[in-house]
Amino acid sequence: MTPDEFRQAGYAVVDWIADYWTTLDERPVTPQDPPGAVAARLPAGPPTHGEPVEAVLADLDSLVTPGLTHWQHPGFFGFFPANTSGPSVLGDMVSSGLGVQGMLWATGPACTEMETVLLDWLADLMDLPQRFRSTGPGGGVIQDSASSATLVATLVAVHRAAAGRWRQVGVDRRYRVYTSTEGHSSVEKAARIAGLGADGVRLIEVDPDTRAMSAEALRAAIEADIAAGVTPALVVATVGTTSTTAVDPLPQIGPICAEHGVFLHVDAAYAGSAAVCPELRFGHEGLEYADSYCFDPHKWLLTGFDCDAFWVADAGELVEALTVLPEYLRNAATESGAVIDYRDWQVPLGRRFRALKLWFVLRWYGVEGLREHIRSGVALAARFADRVRADDRFELVGPHPYALVCFRLRGADEPNERLLAAVNATGRIYLTHTRVAGRHTLRLAVGAPQTTKVHVDEAWELISQAALPAAD
Amino acid sequence: MTPDEFRQAGYAVVDWIADYWTTLDERPVTPQDPPGAVAARLPAGPPTHGEPVEAVLADLDSLVTPGLTHWQHPGFFGFFPANTSGPSVLGDMVSSGLGVQGMLWATGPACTEMETVLLDWLADLMDLPQRFRSTGPGGGVIQDSASSATLVATLVAVHRAAAGRWRQVGVDRRYRVYTSTEGHSSVEKAARIAGLGADGVRLIEVDPDTRAMSAEALRAAIEADIAAGVTPALVVATVGTTSTTAVDPLPQIGPICAEHGVFLHVDAAYAGSAAVCPELRFGHEGLEYADSYCFDPHKWLLTGFDCDAFWVADAGELVEALTVLPEYLRNAATESGAVIDYRDWQVPLGRRFRALKLWFVLRWYGVEGLREHIRSGVALAARFADRVRADDRFELVGPHPYALVCFRLRGADEPNERLLAAVNATGRIYLTHTRVAGRHTLRLAVGAPQTTKVHVDEAWELISQAALPAAD
């Protein structure tokens, strides 16, 4: 494809995306097709000779988009949001066009340096502790996801626990990882990958009301393990759990980790974005105890997947844990020690220029624009929670400190399951569920960029109507 | 950003990329700035209020691109190529615009199904063994990189070796991983991550001429380990090693793995793409013994990073090794068992719609277009090798079965190091190096889409001229 062919086809794709966003509200949020429907519509193989882009775009409309769950739909309230935005798409386009491989500083100096600078920008913007800035021994990096950040934290933690022997001799299965019963599934997955198994994970009980980790229970578990001759290696605390956005008490958890030399990773995958607003930084109290911290701009900060921002207080320890240096990657800049090679901060070797999309987003929206986006979500969630609170058939499940509202019909699970299925079948909105203290609970997470109060009110209307038979 | 604002800014970014590609040849391939130059040019923080895209594009030109190594430059011959192309950029734009999160089938049915179908297309196109098709117990998935594919293969291998107990109790440090002394550094990194440590990796000697793994040495190592009471878990064979594109002998390695029940992963990260041409499939002989296989369309098949195509013969075993199912991800489709949830095929939970860029590439170029790209690279490498062969000052180092030529000035290392530094300092071309049997060796890898014989001839001219003083 020549640059001029790209120019013409590129305009068409830009138009396609703009039209898609314009028509999102008219589409069903989720498809109703059974499994296999899209696969059956695709041909058996690629064409022998090339086809024009128009043919591909036509198939995109007829074969692909009808089979999608539309995460950017204003009626998408499932899971957590997975924001994208115009400037994010543009920044990522530039990254795709440059095709730079940023594994080493030397293979893309600007790719590396902009990432370091932007992670410092973000740390400032969110008022993160000084220890995470690149001006000291710490620093930030973009991971693909919070799951990968948790894995990297786990690896550094076992490296530290083994006083450096882990790289050579492998992992000691007596190391233990602690997270709350509400911690993300990636903690167990990371422990499994690192060779600790499910036996290596201790799930710490939570406060029955707030669903936040009990610091007393954590202390008891750590001390019991030490007495039993096993080694506490890592605590993963959560700011904004996936199920209900509970906030673990860092001011109590931090000192326990410090006392016992346990690595503390703080997972704020969803809720971290809120900290761009000064009034929403309460979850970060005590963060100065953390050895590492992450949040996902790709969830709620208008930056497309994949973009997890991950900071460590001691970058030297991280690099020591993960570096492998074969001859074909040796270069003068690396040997000078004056540069960052981000391949040593992550699991994969290769990396794309992801800082660009973050740069476009930060510059287009500015600090105030990002705050407006977050505040809008929080206000819309509060608006929805008010509706729930005012209706005796329903109950709110726990607090809603950010933009997720957990709620349910009072009473048994089954009417709640039917309610969820019924509202999702309308195609107008999409909600998901969780279990809180064993009870089936609906989750409404606000955050898609196009969602306004019209959509939240419509969501309530649909839920309220669908609940009528259940209330009879 | 409204859809109409996106439309206008999108055209400008498309133009920017087209102009960048048009002017690549005029730019120095690598920057000469010292570390910190780009960071020093960036402001201290994001703007308070948003800025227009034009301002960002202007800064891209003045602050960023002068600090890049240009991987798409026609004079880029370093490492392996990291192809991008017009259709790949377009497909990835659509993915960014859709912002679909494909972690579960239910969260993006078309995202999942297209990926399954396209990996079958690729398997057909490359004539991979039937066992990797989704029509049987096997199937394909897109990983971010071959490093991650190696890690996933390592995890499945230890899961198999432990007969299922690994998930619960953790890894047994008596498991062993085998690769050749020329195997990729990601094998050691994966073993470290999995908790086996460097002690868990056996580097098998290679044939001194071909640099391919010695099957006899592999057998001896496996049998010695078994006799010593440790357990061979994984062999990683390489088709096209990073250093010299050596091809390990699968027809001999495969039966050894089968005999001892060892998981065989084949890493064809770079060279796999060549198999789109029937005459370049020699490296895949014996691939029917493999339990898993990967190659990177993002290296040499015109598809931008990240896109590693990874297949397994037994998807059930893979999912069993990696799945974790919290309540908030439960859904009817998953429970039906009729769908693929690709989150269980990889380390992270989240995933973007990466099949789209592959779809745009396969359809725009067609089978014949892709073959033409590969054949062009192979022919240009052969052309360069002919120049080297005809000049008595130089020697070729090993065969060049694909599009990488390894060569050196006869004699000591130091003149070779000076030669490399001198030609790279011209800014016209960029080569990297390796060590072969301890000797400093230059690598010229053809593969950037804009590279033609003019550029290869210029490369030879520059190298030949720069070598003159050394030959005095």
Interface residues (C-beta under 8 A of the other chain):
Chain A: M1 T2 P3 D4 E5 F6 R7 A9 G10 Y11 V13 V14 D15 W16 I17 A18 D19 Y20 W21 T22 T30 P31 D33 P35 G36 A37 V38 A39 L42 G45 P46 P47 T48 H49 G50 E51 P52 V53 A55 V56 L60 L63 V64 T65 P66 G67 L68 T69 H70 W71 Q72 G78 F79 A82 N83 T84 S85 G86 P87 S88 V89 L90 D92 M93 V94 S96 G97 L98 G99 V100 Q101 W105 A106 T107 G108 P109 A110 C111 E113 M114 T116 V117 W121 D124 L125 D144 S145 A146 S147 S148 L151 L155 V158 W166 R167 Q168 V169 G170 V171 R173 H184 S185 S186 E188 K189 R192 I193 A194 G195 L196 G197 A198 D199 G200 T242 S243 H298 G304 F305 D306 L322 V324 L325 P326 E327 Y328 L329 A333 S336 A338 V339 V347 P348 L349 G350 R351 R352 W359 F360 L362 R363 W364 Y365 G366 V367 E368 G369 T432 H433 T434 R435 R443
Chain B: M1 T2 P3 D4 E5 F6 R7 A9 G10 Y11 V13 V14 D15 W16 I17 A18 D19 Y20 W21 T22 P31 D33 P35 G36 A37 V38 A39 L42 G45 P46 P47 T48 H49 G50 E51 P52 V53 A55 V56 L60 L63 V64 T65 P66 G67 L68 T69 H70 W71 Q72 G78 F79 A82 N83 T84 S85 G86 P87 S88 V89 L90 D92 M93 V94 S96 G97 L98 G99 V100 Q101 W105 A106 T107 G108 P109 A110 C111 E113 M114 T116 V117 W121 D124 L125 D144 S145 A146 S147 S148 L151 L155 V158 W166 R167 Q168 V169 G170 V171 R173 H184 S185 S186 E188 K189 R192 I193 A194 G195 L196 G197 A198 D199 G200 T242 S243 H298 G304 F305 D306 L322 V324 L325 P326 E327 Y328 L329 A333 S336 A338 V339 V347 P348 L349 G350 R351 R352 W359 F360 L362 R363 W364 Y365 G366 V367 E368 G369 T432 H433 T434 R435 R443
